[in-house]
Amino acid sequence: MIGVTERAKKELKAILQANTDEPEACLRLISNEQGQLGLGIDKERQGDQVVEHDDSKVLVVENDLADSLQGITMDVQDSPEGEGARLVLSQES
């Protein structure tokens, strides 16, 4: 499973709250055919791996994708321009 820092969990929750008020909604980490990762608003599905923050589901990852991201951590990085932050993935060393 992908690791998610506390700061990233807070950012995911803020993104979710800014985009939906549906109580069952959470963000889903998805991969396209080129292997690029993205986020979408969805609901938990059977077999998903779940990341929670403050008793809320903030991120779900399909099991096969989660397995392929073993050793990867999601964190937040301040943008160089000082205009907010962005989510980043890094390999654990």
Order of alpha helices (4+ residues) and beta strands (2+ residues): beta-alpha-beta-beta-beta-beta-alpha-beta-beta
